Amino acid sequence: MIKYFLIIIILLLQTSLLYAEDAKSHYEKGATYLMNAALVHTIEGTELINSAISEFKEAIRLNPKYTEAYYDLGLAYRMKGRDAEAISSFKKAIEIKPDFVDASFQLGDIYYKKRQYNSAVAEYKRIIEIDSKKSAAYANIGKTYIEMKDYNNALLYLKKGLEIDSGHLDLHFYLGNLYYQKKKYDNAIAEYKIMLKELPEDGRVYYRLGLAYRKKGSIDLAEDAFKKTIEHSPFTDEEEKAFINLSEIKKEKEKKR
């Protein structure tokens, strides 16, 4: 009787392992589809994402606690613009693994994009409750508070982030944006210059630098920054806005002649 019972236990364990292996196989197929989809921007890419979603769902069916499958399913839904389903998948990943900070980052980014700023801040703060050294979370909190026009909290978290990692460039960028909003243009320029030492071809930063110089009244420096924006960021919104600023500067100079 005991021998029979042990055989049943062994068979159940083998079946469990088989299902786990099958779930892993489907997950890995999905991950491969997703990775390839990121390299393609055609109908083929859409088909790859759909295949990835199917594989992740099958992995989850076989293993309902498959955290990584829920996470990557959320990524796939994000790539398709299906934010509601992405949110549900990331939340499920966090439910299974409460310290899954990558899922919280994804949730925060979705909420930020949807302008649900309080929800975004809550997710980013969850991250630093888990890991107080996550400087990227401080940057995102600061960025979000700037959008909320809560400049005091933005400054608090951006400076906390820089205390942890003084070389984190996003922290400098958002701090520059904050100083710009507060009309502290010299401070903003100093932050943008820190970034450009490390990223001398970042047109996005040159554009912000140009705005700060223009507000300060340093027109020639603004003009130069906008020209570098166009040089380093072709076919972007920043390039279009830089052309507009250059056109306005040209008209202003002509009026002064």
Buried (B, 14 or more C-beta within 10 A) or exposed (E): EEEEEEEEEEEEEEEEEEEEEBBBBBBEBBBBBBEBBEEEEEEEBBEBBBBBBBBBBBBBBBBEEBBBBBBBBBBBBBBBEBBEBBBBBBBBBBEBBEEBBBBBBBBBBBBBEEEBBEBBBBBBBBBBEBEEEBBBBBBBBBBBBBBBEBBEBBBBBBBBBBEBBEEBBBBBBBBBBBBBEEEBBEBBBBBBEBBBEEBEEBBBBBBBBBBBBBBBEBBEBBBBBBBBBBEBBEEBEBBEBBBEBBEEBEEEEEEEE
